[in-house]
Amino acid sequence: MQMIFFSSKGWKSWGLSGRPVISELMPVLVDDDLLFEDERGVRDTVAINTWLRWLPLDGVPASNSWEFYGRTLREWCEFLEPLRIGVFDERARLKDALSLYAVDRSCGPLKRRLAATTWNQQMSILSRFYAWADKEKYAPAVPFTYKEAVSMYGDQVRTQRVNQARRRTPKRHVTIRYFESDFAEMFVRGLAGLRPDGSPDTSYRGRTDADAQRRGG
């Protein structure tokens, strides 16, 4: 599958009655044979491209984001093709494909693996696409499973749907890779039994019983 970026340059020579109503740099997906329909009818790329064109109406106005959305859909289509599963296939078949996709992107060849954050972004995009396709009667079913999650902040209680295909991501404190210089210095002094100003800490008893005994503890 190919992905190009629309440009209206030279449109007057295309034999059209007016300029195409498509945003500049909007991604367009097309099968390798460059056809949008065949003897079986209109292909899935027509619905995909319609959704991409309407992204600015769905809170996605930046062209950089359009490209990421387009690549996400293209990768999904390319994964489905050798499985002989259509983009708008039955729910059970799509769920089987989604399960394989999750394994491939987490445990498959290194060049295809995705970090949890990137995977979650892709699942959010596919979820939005299938919700739209279901509403517009393109898709007979949505392949995702959701659960209700409740969050509380003070007296406020919020309920939201959570996509079960998402991966857990580490909390911010888990991803800290370094200390600020002033805190690092204080931390090292603490390990050495010193106060923040560098003077001996008389209350320090060591990290082990042997340390404590050496210091008279």
Buried (B, 14 or more C-beta within 10 A) or exposed (E): BEBEEBEEEEEEEEEEEEEEEBBEEBBBBBBEEEEBEEEEEEBBBBBBBEBBBEBBEEEBEEBEBBBBBBBBBBBBBEBBBEEEBBBBBEBEBBBBBBEBBBEBBBEBEEEEEBEEEBBBBBBBBBBBBBEBBBEEEBBEBBBBEEEEEEEEEEEEEEEEEEBEBBBEEEEEEEEEEEEEEEEEEBEEBEEEBBBEEEEEEEEBBEEEEEEEEEEEE
